[in-house]
């Protein structure tokens, strides 16, 4: 990671340096300013959030007007700090003269780097700074992402962005393996109006292969789906089969679901 700093990572995530606060929490038994319980290695996300959104009312110890994005790291030894999350500050909700409480909501920014990005923290006595001050901090490591367990065919519901991730991201390798092992009947729902499309993957084409086409072009070659924005599509499986299942059997099940869901008259199927 030699030469890589925090600045381009923030900018790539759409976070302006002037609109960022970079925080590094350390493990402490008690918050020195507010008396609140500190955090430790086994603290839950809820505990870390509570520790973050409660700050001292002294402007000497915390920004008087903190910016929109709080990029929160946790110290993990020496001068290393690992990204916990990026929070969006929606404003101060209370101030009793001792504590200031902020409404913090988890942001999607840098979500793929949570607990993976490690930076070098040059000033051990500083636990927060503005984005411009932290911009030159070096990136020490971007760890491999943890694999995401496959939930099972009956629990699989994906929006379009998740479908694209499943087809490309190494965290979903087990999902691709599972989807490669079956053929079957799937459902695409346009969540804007509820219209549905019943489709099938059969013969030599696995569900993975069929869904990869949707992830690539959004419509999978289906006339009914061309011209629609796939951003609001939701994908699920209605029935899966062993690849050796005869095609007529799969066709019969596909026809059943088209009738049961009325996807020809009130949905997106044309036949």
C-alpha positions in Angstrom: 0.0 0.0 0.0 3.1 2.3 -0.2 2.1 5.8 -1.3 -1.6 5.4 -0.9 -3.2 7.8 1.5 -6.7 8.4 2.9 -7.5 11.3 0.7 -8.2 9.5 -2.6 -10.3 6.9 -0.7 -12.5 9.6 0.7 -12.8 11.4 -2.6 -13.7 8.1 -4.4 -16.4 7.6 -1.8 -17.8 11.0 -2.6 -16.8 12.5 0.7 -15.4 16.1 0.4 -12.5 16.7 2.8 -14.2 19.9 4.0 -17.2 17.9 4.9 -15.5 15.1 6.8 -14.5 14.5 10.4 -12.1 11.7 11.0 -12.2 10.0 14.4 -10.0 7.4 16.1 -11.5 5.7 19.1 -9.3 4.0 21.6 -10.3 1.3 24.1 -11.1 3.0 27.4 -13.1 1.9 30.4 -14.8 5.3 30.7 -15.2 8.3 28.4 -13.0 10.9 30.0 -15.2 13.9 29.3 -18.8 12.6 29.7 -18.3 9.7 32.2 -20.0 7.3 29.7 -18.9 3.7 29.5 -16.0 3.3 27.0 -15.6 0.6 24.4 -13.5 -2.5 24.3 -12.5 -5.2 21.8 -15.8 -7.0 22.0 -18.1 -3.9 21.9 -21.1 -4.2 19.7 -21.9 -1.8 16.9 -24.7 -0.3 19.1 -22.2 0.3 21.9 -19.7 2.0 19.5 -22.4 4.1 18.1 -23.6 5.2 21.5 -20.0 6.1 22.4 -19.6 8.1 19.2 -22.8 10.1 19.2 -22.3 11.3 22.8 -19.6 14.0 23.0 -18.3 16.4 25.5 -20.0 19.8 25.6 -16.6 21.5 25.8 -15.7 22.9 22.4 -12.0 22.6 23.3 -12.4 18.8 23.1 -14.7 18.4 20.1 -15.6 20.4 17.0 -18.1 23.2 17.7 -19.8 22.5 14.4 -18.9 19.0 13.3 -19.4 18.3 9.6 -21.7 15.9 7.8 -19.6 12.8 7.6 -17.8 11.1 10.5 -15.3 8.6 9.4 -14.8 6.5 12.5 -11.8 4.3 13.1 -10.9 2.2 16.1 -7.3 1.9 17.4 -5.9 -1.6 17.1 -2.3 -1.3 18.4 0.6 1.0 17.8 -0.2 3.7 15.3 -2.8 1.5 13.4 -6.5 2.4 13.2 -9.1 0.2 11.5 -12.3 1.7 9.9 -15.4 0.9 11.9 -18.0 2.8 9.8 -18.9 6.1 8.2 -21.7 7.9 9.9 -23.8 10.8 8.6 -24.3 13.6 11.1 -27.9 14.8 11.0 -27.4 17.4 13.7 -27.1 17.9 17.4 -30.2 16.8 19.2 -29.4 17.8 22.8 -26.8 19.6 24.9 -27.1 19.7 28.7 -23.8 21.6 29.2 -21.9 18.3 29.9 -22.8 16.1 27.0 -23.7 16.8 23.4 -25.8 14.1 21.6 -25.8 13.9 17.9 -28.2 12.1 15.5 -25.8 9.8 13.6 -27.0 7.5 10.8 -24.9 4.8 9.1 -23.9 5.9 5.6 -23.3 3.7 2.6 -20.1 5.5 1.9 -17.0 3.2 2.2 -19.3 0.4 3.2 -17.1 -2.1 1.3 -14.1 -1.0 3.4 -15.6 -1.4 6.9 -13.2 -3.3 9.2 -10.9 -3.8 6.2 -9.3 -0.4 5.8 -6.3 0.3 8.2 -4.5 3.6 8.3 -1.5 4.9 10.2 -2.5 7.4 12.9 0.4 9.9 13.2 -0.8 11.9 16.2 -1.6 9.6 19.1 -2.8 12.5 21.3 -5.4 13.6 18.7 -8.5 11.5 18.6 -10.3 13.5 15.9 -9.4 15.9 13.1 -11.0 17.4 10.0 -10.7 15.5 6.7 -8.0 17.8 5.3 -5.8 17.1 8.3 -6.1 13.4 8.0 -5.9 13.3 4.2 -2.2 12.5 4.1 -2.5 9.6 6.6 -1.0 6.5 5.0 -3.1 3.4 4.1 -1.4 0.5 5.9 -3.7 -2.3 4.8 -6.9 -3.2 3.0 -7.8 -6.6 4.2 -9.6 -9.2 2.3 -13.4 -9.0 2.9 -15.0 -11.8 5.0 -17.0 -14.3 2.9 -20.8 -13.9 3.1 -22.6 -17.2 3.8 -25.2 -18.3 1.3 -28.6 -17.9 2.9 -30.3 -20.8 1.0 -32.4 -20.9 -2.2 -35.6 -20.3 -0.3 -34.4 -17.2 1.4 -32.7 -15.6 -1.6 -34.1 -12.1 -2.4 -31.8 -9.7 -4.2 -32.1 -6.1 -5.5 -30.3 -5.2 -8.6 -27.1 -3.8 -7.0 -26.9 -6.9 -4.8 -27.3 -9.1 -7.8 -24.4 -7.4 -9.5 -22.3 -7.8 -6.4 -23.2 -11.5 -6.1 -22.0 -12.1 -9.6 -18.7 -10.2 -9.3 -17.6 -9.9 -5.6 -15.3 -12.6 -4.2 -17.2 -12.4 -0.9 -20.1 -14.1 -2.7 -18.1 -17.0 -4.1 -20.2 -19.6 -2.3 -23.4 -18.0 -3.7 -22.1 -18.4 -7.2 -21.2 -22.0 -6.5 -24.7 -22.7 -5.2 -26.4 -20.9 -8.1 -24.2 -22.8 -10.6 -25.5 -26.1 -9.2 -29.2 -25.7 -10.1 -31.6 -24.7 -12.8 -35.1 -23.5 -12.1 -37.8 -20.9 -12.1 -37.2 -17.4 -10.9 -39.2 -14.2 -10.3 -38.3 -10.6 -11.2 -40.5 -8.0 -9.5 -40.5 -4.3 -10.5 -40.9 -2.8 -7.1 -42.1 0.5 -8.6 -45.5 -0.9 -9.6 -45.4 -4.6 -8.5 -45.5 -6.1 -11.9 -43.7 -9.5 -12.1 -41.8 -11.5 -14.6 -41.5 -15.3 -14.3 -38.5 -16.8 -16.1 -36.5 -20.0 -16.2 -33.0 -21.3 -16.4 -32.8 -24.8 -17.9 -30.9 -27.1 -20.1 -27.2 -26.2 -20.0 -27.9 -22.8 -18.5 -27.7 -22.6 -14.7 -29.4 -20.0 -12.6 -26.0 -18.4 -12.1 -25.5 -18.1 -15.9 -28.9 -16.7 -16.5 -28.7 -14.2 -13.7 -25.3 -13.1 -14.7 -26.8 -11.9 -18.0 -29.3 -9.8 -16.0 -26.4 -8.4 -13.9 -24.6 -7.4 -17.1 -27.4 -5.7 -19.1 -30.4 -5.5 -16.8 -32.9 -7.2 -19.1 -31.4 -10.6 -19.9 -32.5 -10.3 -23.5 -36.2 -10.3 -22.6 -38.3 -8.0 -24.7 -40.7 -7.4 -21.8 -37.9 -6.0 -19.6 -36.1 -3.9 -22.3 -36.5 -0.2 -21.7 -37.2 -0.6 -17.9 -34.8 0.6 -15.3 -33.4 -2.5 -13.5 -32.4 -0.4 -10.5 -35.8 -1.2 -8.9 -35.9 -4.9 -9.9 -35.9 -7.6 -7.2 -34.9 -11.2 -7.9 -35.9 -14.4 -6.2 -36.2 -18.1 -6.8 -39.6 -19.9 -7.0 -38.3 -23.4 -7.6 -35.0 -25.0 -8.2 -34.2 -28.3 -9.9 -31.3 -30.6 -10.5 -29.7 -29.8 -13.9 -30.7 -33.4 -15.1 -34.4 -32.5 -14.7 -36.2 -32.9 -18.1 -37.0 -29.6 -19.8 -40.8 -30.4 -20.2 -41.1 -30.7 -16.4 -39.4 -27.3 -15.9 -41.7 -25.8 -18.6 -44.8 -27.1 -16.8 -43.7 -25.5 -13.5 -42.9 -22.2 -15.2 -46.4 -22.2 -16.8 -48.0 -22.9 -13.4 -46.3 -19.9 -11.8 -47.3 -17.6 -14.7 -50.9 -18.6 -14.1 -50.7 -18.5 -10.3 -49.1 -15.0 -10.3 -51.1 -13.8 -13.3 -47.9 -12.5 -14.8 -49.2 -12.6 -18.4 -52.3 -10.4 -17.9 -51.1 -8.2 -15.1 -47.4 -8.7 -15.2 -44.4 -8.6 -17.6 -44.7 -12.0 -19.3 -45.9 -11.9 -22.9 -46.3 -15.7 -23.3 
